[in-house]
Structures are given as structure tokens and as C-alpha cells.
């Protein structure tokens, strides 16, 4: 039996149809029981196929999230909207330990959601603990560049510097850009590879992604969006919880609400402790502005649709 046949067999279950129908009501709470192993990801995939909107799968930790992500991708090899949403750093207020690859992954998720696309987001409590820029802030800080349109190279240079990008000779990581004559290389925070913009005067002649190590072209594009560091200065312009960013058109899948709340509570207490111990002349941003408070999480879960899946009978 191949993957398509497996999903077809599961989709005929009455539980799948009843769940998909129930999800038409925003704020509904559904409890599943009896799922073990990969049956949870198979059933979830079948329901999500029938239920438009964003689906957020909250696993216990990063490792469990990675396993679940692998299952979903194996079941849906052609679905490009299955995304991983990780935490950007290990310790609150230690920005030097931020993982750029994780920031890129987070930015990609937010960009796709802001475009109104239906996404399947796999994540875990520590990742949700960090607040993000509002959709308004993200859209305001996003620079769209299109082929055949005219832009001032000086304007792009000033805009990128204002958004916290670093000008270098050659780009090799997110947050960098370079300008050489009529060529601008930009490594956006929502892409795995940098983009090269070639100008003819002030008109964009071509846009293509390229390999930063070999400088070889990968693909050509008609346009691309330059996304700044969503965990940098931008977050101070109006930060919200991940769920506020997504909005009400979302279904959350989880095993235990209490477990999520407990982890968020522990992370928040840790952030407050670190904040109170900081000794610097520059007062850092208070935890409530950067991180999700457990009380806010409860209010969020009360308002959105949720499927709680517990193993066993």
C-alpha cells in the first residue's frame, strides 16, 4: 500500500469527516483518543486536507516536532506549505546565541501566513514563547523587488541599512547585502539562498537566487520579498504572539494544553529572572513585550479551534 492509498483508507473514517465538519465553527474544541505512533499524523493530515486555513501542530519539544514534521512531509511529498517553526535562540536576552537558520525558518512561516496562504506549521512551546512582529509591521518592513520595475540603488541601500542589514563585500549569511555597480546581492531572512538583482540603469533586468559559496545561479525569479530580521530591532516596533499574527483562521493540534501552559510558564519565569539580573546602562526590553505570558496563552486557546489528541483509550 502506497502513501496515497494509506491516506485514502484513513480518510474514510467517520472520525475524519465529523472532525472536518466540526471545524467549520471557530473556537470549537475536539478531543481525539486512541491515536498511537504515526496514526496521529495520518489522521491529522486527512483532516487538514479537508479543512482550509492554517493548522498549527504543537509537539512537546523540538525533537518530537522534527519527527512529526518528517511524518507529515512523507505523507504529503508535494505540499510546499508544510513548515517548521523553531525557537530562534536558546536563552532569553542572549541575542548573540541566535541561530540565523532558525530565524530564517520563522520568517518564512510568517511571510507565507501574511500572504494568506494555508500553512501547516509544526512547532513546540519554546518556539511559541517568543513574540513576533505584527502583520502590519512585517508588511511595512518588507521590500518587494520586481523585474522590469525601476528602483533607485541608493534607496535600496538606505532601506536595507535602516532595516538592520549589514553591507559587506560578499554575502554569505542572512542579513547581509552587497552592491557592486549595477548588481545587488541580498540575503533575506526568509530565504535559504541569497538573491542577485541586476540593474540596467534604474530598471531591474533580472533576479535570481545563487549559491553563496560557488556563486552559481540556482533559479530565476520575477520578484522577491526582502524580509528583515524578525527577531531583531523590528520586533520592538509592535510585537504580538504567534497566534495573534495568525488570526482566528487557525486550528491548533496538541496533546495537552496544560503541558504547553506549564512550559510557557517556566520559560517566562526564566526570562524574568534573567532580566532582573541584567546589569547594563541600557535598559533592556521588559519580558512582557518580548515573550508570551501564560495568561495570554489561556485567552488565546479559549478563542480558537483546537483538537486535543491523547494516546490510549
HUBELZI-V216699 format. One record per pair of residues at least 12 apart in sequence whose C-alpha atoms are under 10 Angstrom apart, sorted by sequence separation. I is the first residue (numbers start at 1). J is the second residue. D is the distance in whole Angstrom. If there is no record, write none. Layout:
BEGIN
I;J;D, I;J;D
END
This chain:
BEGIN
19;31;9, 57;69;9, 70;82;10, 87;99;9, 88;100;7, 109;121;8, 163;175;9, 164;176;9, 165;177;7, 166;178;8, 167;179;8, 174;186;8, 175;187;6, 176;188;8, 184;196;6, 185;197;6, 195;207;7, 196;208;5, 197;209;9, 207;219;9, 208;220;4, 209;221;8, 275;287;7, 19;32;9, 44;57;9, 69;82;8, 86;99;10, 88;101;8, 89;102;8, 143;156;9, 165;178;10, 172;185;10, 173;186;9, 174;187;5, 175;188;6, 176;189;9, 183;196;7, 184;197;5, 185;198;9, 195;208;6, 196;209;6, 207;220;6, 208;221;6, 274;287;10, 69;83;8, 88;102;5, 89;103;9, 161;175;10, 171;185;7, 172;186;10, 173;187;6, 174;188;6, 175;189;6, 183;197;6, 184;198;7, 194;208;9, 195;209;4, 196;210;7, 206;220;8, 207;221;5, 208;222;8, 272;286;8, 273;287;10, 69;84;7, 86;101;9, 87;102;7, 88;103;5, 160;175;9, 161;176;10, 170;185;8, 171;186;7, 172;187;8, 173;188;9, 174;189;5, 175;190;10, 182;197;8, 183;198;5, 184;199;8, 193;208;10, 194;209;6, 195;210;6, 206;221;8, 207;222;7, 208;223;9, 209;224;10, 271;286;9, 272;287;6, 41;57;10, 86;102;6, 87;103;8, 88;104;9, 143;159;8, 160;176;9, 161;177;9, 169;185;10, 170;186;10, 171;187;7, 173;189;9, 174;190;8, 182;198;6, 183;199;6, 193;209;6, 194;210;6, 195;211;9, 206;222;8, 207;223;7, 208;224;9, 271;287;6, 272;288;9, 15;32;9, 85;102;8, 86;103;8, 88;105;9, 142;159;10, 143;160;9, 160;177;8, 168;185;10, 174;191;8, 177;194;9, 179;196;10, 181;198;9, 182;199;5, 183;200;9, 192;209;9, 193;210;6, 194;211;7, 195;212;9, 205;222;10, 206;223;9, 207;224;8, 270;287;10, 271;288;10, 66;84;8, 84;102;9, 85;103;9, 86;104;10, 87;105;9, 88;106;8, 141;159;9, 142;160;10, 167;185;10, 174;192;8, 176;194;9, 177;195;9, 178;196;9, 179;197;10, 180;198;10, 181;199;9, 182;200;7, 191;209;9, 192;210;10, 193;211;6, 194;212;7, 204;222;10, 269;287;9, 65;84;8, 85;104;10, 86;105;7, 87;106;8, 141;160;10, 167;186;9, 173;192;9, 174;193;8, 175;194;10, 177;196;10, 182;201;7, 192;211;10, 193;212;7, 196;215;10, 204;223;10, 268;287;8, 271;290;10, 272;291;10, 65;85;9, 66;86;10, 85;105;6, 86;106;7, 114;134;10, 115;135;10, 143;163;10, 157;177;9, 166;186;10, 173;193;8, 174;194;8, 182;202;9, 268;288;9, 271;291;8, 65;86;9, 84;105;7, 85;106;5, 106;127;9, 114;135;6, 141;162;10, 142;163;9, 157;178;9, 165;186;9, 166;187;10, 172;193;9, 173;194;8, 182;203;10, 183;204;10, 194;215;10, 196;217;9, 62;84;10, 83;105;8, 84;106;8, 85;107;9, 110;132;9, 113;135;9, 114;136;9, 141;163;7, 157;179;8, 165;187;9, 171;193;10, 172;194;8, 182;204;9, 185;207;10, 187;209;9, 195;217;9, 268;290;10, 62;85;10, 83;106;9, 85;108;9, 110;133;9, 156;179;10, 165;188;9, 171;194;8, 182;205;10, 183;206;10, 184;207;10, 185;208;10, 186;209;9, 195;218;10, 268;291;7, 23;47;9, 62;86;7, 84;108;9, 85;109;7, 110;134;10, 111;135;9, 114;138;8, 115;139;10, 165;189;10, 171;195;10, 183;207;10, 185;209;9, 194;218;10, 195;219;9, 196;220;9, 197;221;10, 267;291;9, 268;292;7, 269;293;9, 19;44;10, 23;48;10, 61;86;10, 62;87;9, 83;108;8, 84;109;8, 85;110;9, 102;127;10, 107;132;9, 110;135;8, 114;139;8, 154;179;10, 185;210;9, 187;212;9, 193;218;9, 195;220;9, 196;221;10, 267;292;9, 268;293;7, 20;46;9, 21;47;9, 41;67;10, 45;71;10, 83;109;7, 106;132;9, 153;179;8, 160;186;9, 195;221;9, 197;223;10, 267;293;9, 268;294;8, 16;43;7, 20;47;6, 23;50;10, 24;51;8, 41;68;7, 45;72;7, 49;76;10, 54;81;10, 55;82;9, 56;83;10, 57;84;10, 58;85;10, 82;109;9, 111;138;8, 157;184;9, 185;212;10, 197;224;10, 264;291;9, 265;292;9, 267;294;10, 15;43;9, 16;44;8, 19;47;7, 20;48;8, 23;51;7, 24;52;9, 40;68;9, 41;69;9, 44;72;9, 45;73;10, 56;84;10, 57;85;10, 81;109;9, 110;138;8, 111;139;9, 153;181;9, 156;184;9, 160;188;10, 264;292;7, 265;293;7, 266;294;9, 10;39;9, 16;45;10, 17;46;9, 18;47;9, 19;48;10, 20;49;9, 21;50;9, 22;51;10, 23;52;10, 38;67;10, 41;70;10, 42;71;8, 46;75;10, 56;85;10, 83;112;10, 153;182;8, 195;224;8, 264;293;7, 265;294;6, 13;43;9, 16;46;7, 17;47;8, 20;50;6, 21;51;8, 38;68;8, 41;71;6, 42;72;8, 45;75;8, 153;183;9, 195;225;10, 264;294;6, 265;295;9, 11;42;9, 16;47;6, 19;50;10, 20;51;6, 37;68;10, 40;71;10, 41;72;6, 45;76;8, 81;112;8, 107;138;10, 111;142;9, 153;184;8, 195;226;9, 263;294;9, 264;295;10, 10;42;7, 11;43;7, 15;47;9, 16;48;10, 19;51;9, 20;52;10, 39;71;10, 41;73;10, 81;113;10, 261;293;9, 262;294;8, 265;297;10, 10;43;7, 11;44;10, 13;46;10, 17;50;9, 38;71;7, 42;75;7, 191;224;10, 261;294;6, 264;297;8, 11;45;9, 12;46;9, 16;50;9, 38;72;9, 41;75;8, 42;76;10, 191;225;9, 260;294;9, 261;295;9, 7;42;7, 10;45;10, 11;46;6, 190;225;8, 191;226;9, 6;42;8, 7;43;8, 10;46;7, 11;47;8, 81;117;8, 82;118;9, 83;119;7, 84;120;9, 85;121;6, 86;122;8, 87;123;9, 90;126;9, 188;224;9, 189;225;10, 190;226;8, 191;227;9, 261;297;7, 9;46;10, 10;47;10, 81;118;7, 82;119;6, 83;120;6, 84;121;6, 85;122;6, 86;123;6, 87;124;8, 89;126;10, 90;127;10, 188;225;8, 189;226;7, 190;227;6, 260;297;9, 261;298;8, 7;45;8, 8;46;8, 11;49;10, 81;119;5, 82;120;5, 83;121;5, 84;122;5, 85;123;5, 86;124;7, 87;125;9, 88;126;9, 89;127;9, 92;130;9, 188;226;5, 189;227;5, 190;228;8, 3;42;10, 7;46;7, 11;50;9, 80;119;9, 81;120;6, 82;121;6, 83;122;6, 84;123;6, 85;124;8, 86;125;9, 87;126;6, 88;127;7, 172;211;9, 173;212;8, 187;226;8, 188;227;5, 189;228;6, 190;229;9, 79;119;9, 80;120;9, 81;121;8, 82;122;8, 83;123;9, 84;124;10, 86;126;8, 87;127;4, 172;212;5, 186;226;8, 187;227;9, 188;228;7, 189;229;6, 190;230;9, 257;297;10, 258;298;10, 79;120;9, 86;127;5, 87;128;7, 89;130;9, 171;212;7, 172;213;7, 187;228;9, 188;229;8, 189;230;8, 257;298;9, 85;127;7, 86;128;8, 87;129;8, 88;130;8, 170;212;8, 171;213;9, 85;128;8, 87;130;7, 170;213;10, 86;130;10, 257;301;8, 170;215;10, 142;188;10, 153;199;9, 152;199;10, 72;120;9, 151;199;9, 153;201;9, 241;289;10, 150;199;9, 152;201;9, 153;202;7, 236;285;8, 240;289;8, 241;290;9, 252;301;8, 257;306;10, 72;122;9, 147;197;9, 149;199;10, 150;200;9, 151;201;9, 152;202;6, 153;203;10, 239;289;7, 240;290;8, 241;291;8, 242;292;9, 69;120;10, 146;197;9, 147;198;9, 148;199;9, 150;201;8, 151;202;5, 152;203;9, 175;226;10, 238;289;9, 239;290;7, 240;291;9, 241;292;6, 256;307;10, 257;308;8, 69;121;9, 70;122;10, 145;197;9, 147;199;9, 148;200;9, 150;202;5, 151;203;6, 152;204;10, 175;227;9, 176;228;10, 238;290;10, 239;291;9, 240;292;8, 241;293;9, 248;300;9, 252;304;8, 253;305;9, 254;306;8, 255;307;8, 256;308;7, 69;122;6, 149;202;8, 150;203;4, 151;204;7, 174;227;10, 175;228;7, 236;289;8, 247;300;10, 251;304;7, 252;305;6, 253;306;6, 254;307;6, 255;308;5, 256;309;8, 68;122;8, 69;123;9, 148;202;9, 149;203;5, 150;204;6, 174;228;9, 175;229;7, 235;289;9, 236;290;8, 243;297;9, 250;304;7, 251;305;5, 252;306;5, 253;307;5, 254;308;5, 255;309;5, 256;310;8, 67;122;10, 68;123;9, 148;203;6, 149;204;6, 150;205;9, 174;229;8, 235;290;8, 241;296;9, 248;303;8, 249;304;8, 250;305;7, 251;306;6, 252;307;6, 253;308;6, 254;309;6, 255;310;5, 65;121;10, 66;122;8, 147;203;8, 148;204;5, 149;205;8, 241;297;9, 244;300;8, 248;304;6, 249;305;9, 250;306;9, 251;307;7, 252;308;8, 253;309;7, 254;310;9, 255;311;8, 65;122;6, 66;123;8, 146;203;9, 147;204;5, 148;205;6, 243;300;7, 247;304;9, 248;305;8, 64;122;10, 65;123;6, 66;124;10, 146;204;7, 147;205;6, 148;206;8, 243;301;9, 54;113;8, 64;123;9, 65;124;6, 145;204;8, 146;205;9, 147;206;6, 231;290;9, 241;300;9, 53;113;10, 62;122;10, 64;124;8, 146;206;9, 147;207;7, 62;123;7, 63;124;9, 146;207;8, 243;304;9, 54;116;9, 61;123;8, 62;124;6, 145;207;9, 165;227;10, 53;116;9, 54;117;8, 55;118;8, 56;119;8, 57;120;8, 58;121;8, 59;122;8, 60;123;9, 61;124;5, 62;125;9, 163;226;10, 165;228;7, 53;117;8, 54;118;5, 55;119;6, 56;120;6, 57;121;6, 58;122;6, 59;123;6, 60;124;6, 61;125;7, 62;126;8, 163;227;9, 164;228;7, 165;229;8, 52;117;10, 53;118;5, 54;119;5, 55;120;5, 56;121;5, 57;122;5, 58;123;5, 59;124;5, 60;125;7, 61;126;8, 62;127;9, 163;228;6, 164;229;7, 52;118;7, 53;119;7, 54;120;6, 55;121;6, 56;122;6, 57;123;6, 58;124;5, 59;125;8, 60;126;9, 61;127;9, 160;226;9, 162;228;10, 163;229;8, 51;118;10, 52;119;9, 53;120;9, 54;121;8, 55;122;8, 56;123;7, 57;124;8, 58;125;7, 160;227;10, 163;230;10, 7;75;8, 56;124;10, 160;228;8, 164;232;8, 6;75;9, 7;76;10, 58;127;10, 163;232;9, 164;233;7, 48;118;10, 58;128;9, 104;174;7, 163;233;8, 164;234;9, 3;74;8, 4;75;8, 48;119;10, 103;174;9, 104;175;10, 162;233;10, 163;234;7, 3;75;6, 4;76;9, 48;120;8, 101;173;9, 2;75;10, 3;76;8, 100;173;8, 101;174;8, 3;77;10, 100;174;7, 147;221;8, 148;222;9, 149;223;10, 45;120;9, 100;175;9, 146;221;9, 147;222;5, 148;223;10, 146;222;6, 147;223;6, 145;222;9, 146;223;4, 147;224;9, 112;190;10, 145;223;5, 146;224;7, 111;190;7, 144;223;7, 145;224;6, 146;225;9, 108;188;10, 110;190;9, 144;224;6, 145;225;6, 107;188;9, 108;189;8, 109;190;8, 143;224;8, 144;225;4, 145;226;8, 107;189;6, 108;190;5, 142;224;10, 143;225;6, 144;226;6, 106;189;9, 107;190;5, 108;191;7, 142;225;6, 143;226;5, 144;227;9, 104;188;8, 105;189;8, 106;190;8, 107;191;8, 108;192;9, 142;226;6, 143;227;7, 104;189;5, 105;190;7, 141;226;9, 142;227;5, 143;228;9, 103;189;7, 104;190;5, 105;191;8, 139;225;10, 141;227;7, 142;228;7, 102;189;10, 103;190;8, 104;191;6, 105;192;9, 141;228;7, 101;189;9, 104;192;7, 139;227;9, 141;229;10, 100;189;8, 101;190;10, 138;227;8, 141;230;10, 101;191;10, 138;228;8, 101;192;8, 138;229;10, 138;230;8, 137;230;10, 141;234;8, 133;229;10, 134;230;10, 138;234;8, 133;230;6, 137;234;8, 138;235;9, 132;230;7, 133;231;8, 137;235;8, 131;230;10, 132;231;7, 133;232;10, 137;236;10, 138;237;10, 131;231;8, 132;232;10, 133;233;10, 134;234;10, 137;237;7, 138;238;9, 130;231;9, 133;234;7, 134;235;8, 136;237;10, 137;238;7, 132;234;9, 133;235;5, 136;238;9, 137;239;8, 132;235;6, 133;236;8, 134;237;8, 135;238;9, 131;235;8, 132;236;9, 133;237;7, 134;238;6, 135;239;9, 132;237;10, 133;238;6, 134;239;6, 135;240;9, 132;238;8, 133;239;4, 134;240;6, 131;238;10, 132;239;5, 133;240;6, 134;241;8, 131;239;6, 132;240;5, 133;241;8, 134;242;9, 130;239;10, 131;240;5, 132;241;6, 133;242;9, 135;244;9, 136;245;9, 130;240;9, 131;241;5, 132;242;6, 134;244;8, 135;245;6, 130;241;7, 131;242;6, 132;243;10, 133;244;10, 134;245;6, 135;246;9, 129;241;8, 130;242;8, 131;243;9, 132;244;9, 133;245;8, 134;246;10, 135;247;10, 128;241;8, 129;242;8, 131;244;10, 132;245;8, 111;225;9, 128;242;6, 131;245;9, 127;242;9, 128;243;8, 111;227;8, 108;227;9, 107;227;7, 110;230;9, 107;228;8, 107;229;8, 104;227;9, 106;229;10, 107;230;6, 104;228;10, 106;230;8, 107;231;9, 103;228;10, 104;229;8, 106;231;9, 103;229;7, 104;230;9, 103;230;7, 103;231;7, 100;229;9, 103;232;10, 116;246;9, 120;250;10, 124;254;10, 100;231;10, 114;245;8, 118;249;9, 119;250;9, 120;251;10, 121;252;10, 122;253;9, 129;260;10, 110;242;9, 113;245;8, 114;246;8, 118;250;9, 128;260;10, 98;231;9, 113;246;7, 116;249;10, 98;232;10, 113;247;10, 125;259;9, 126;260;9, 129;263;9, 130;264;10, 110;245;8, 125;260;6, 129;264;6, 95;231;9, 110;246;8, 124;260;8, 125;261;8, 128;264;8, 129;265;9, 95;232;9, 125;262;9, 126;263;7, 127;264;10, 130;267;10, 125;263;6, 126;264;7, 129;267;7, 130;268;10, 124;263;10, 125;264;6, 129;268;8, 126;266;10, 126;267;7, 88;230;10, 89;231;10, 125;267;9, 126;268;10, 88;231;8, 131;287;10, 130;287;10, 131;288;9, 132;289;10, 133;290;10, 131;289;8, 132;290;8, 130;289;10, 131;290;5, 132;291;9, 130;290;6, 131;291;5, 132;292;10, 129;290;9, 130;291;5, 131;292;6, 129;291;6, 130;292;6, 131;293;10, 128;291;9, 129;292;5, 130;293;10, 128;292;7, 129;293;8, 129;294;9, 126;292;10, 129;297;9, 128;297;10, 92;267;9, 91;267;9, 92;268;9, 92;270;8, 93;271;8, 91;270;9, 92;271;6, 91;271;8, 92;272;9, 94;274;10, 92;273;10, 93;274;8, 92;274;7, 93;275;7, 91;274;9, 92;275;8, 93;278;9, 56;243;9, 56;246;10, 55;246;10, 93;284;8, 54;246;8, 93;285;9, 53;246;10, 54;247;9, 54;248;9, 55;249;9, 56;250;7, 57;251;8, 58;252;7, 59;253;9, 60;254;9, 93;287;9, 53;248;9, 54;249;6, 55;250;6, 56;251;6, 57;252;6, 58;253;6, 59;254;7, 60;255;8, 92;287;9, 53;249;6, 54;250;5, 55;251;5, 56;252;5, 57;253;5, 58;254;5, 59;255;7, 60;256;9, 52;249;9, 53;250;6, 54;251;6, 55;252;6, 56;253;6, 57;254;6, 58;255;8, 59;256;9, 93;290;10, 52;250;9, 53;251;8, 54;252;9, 55;253;7, 56;254;9, 57;255;9, 58;256;9, 92;290;9, 51;250;10, 52;251;10, 58;257;10, 60;259;8, 61;260;10, 92;291;9, 51;251;9, 60;260;8, 59;260;9, 58;260;8, 61;263;10, 48;251;9, 60;263;9, 44;253;8, 27;248;8, 26;248;7, 27;249;10, 29;251;10, 31;253;10, 33;255;10, 26;249;8, 27;250;9, 28;251;9, 29;252;10, 30;253;10, 31;254;10, 32;255;9, 26;250;8, 27;251;9, 31;255;9, 26;251;9, 23;250;10, 23;251;8, 57;306;10, 55;305;10, 56;306;9, 57;307;10, 55;306;10, 44;307;9, 44;309;10, 40;309;8, 40;310;9, 40;311;9, 29;301;10, 27;300;10, 29;302;9, 36;309;10, 27;301;8, 28;302;9, 29;303;10, 35;309;7, 36;310;9, 37;311;9, 27;302;7, 28;303;9, 29;304;8, 30;305;8, 31;306;8, 32;307;7, 33;308;8, 34;309;8, 35;310;7, 36;311;6, 27;303;5, 28;304;7, 29;305;6, 30;306;6, 31;307;6, 32;308;6, 33;309;6, 34;310;7, 35;311;5, 36;312;7, 26;303;8, 27;304;4, 28;305;5, 29;306;5, 30;307;5, 31;308;5, 32;309;5, 33;310;5, 34;311;5, 35;312;7, 26;304;6, 27;305;4, 28;306;6, 29;307;6, 30;308;6, 31;309;6, 32;310;6, 33;311;6, 34;312;5, 35;313;9, 25;304;10, 26;305;6, 27;306;7, 28;307;8, 29;308;8, 30;309;8, 31;310;8, 32;311;8, 33;312;6, 34;313;5, 25;305;8, 26;306;9, 32;312;10, 33;313;6, 24;305;9, 32;313;9, 23;305;7, 22;305;9, 23;306;9, 23;307;9, 19;307;9
END
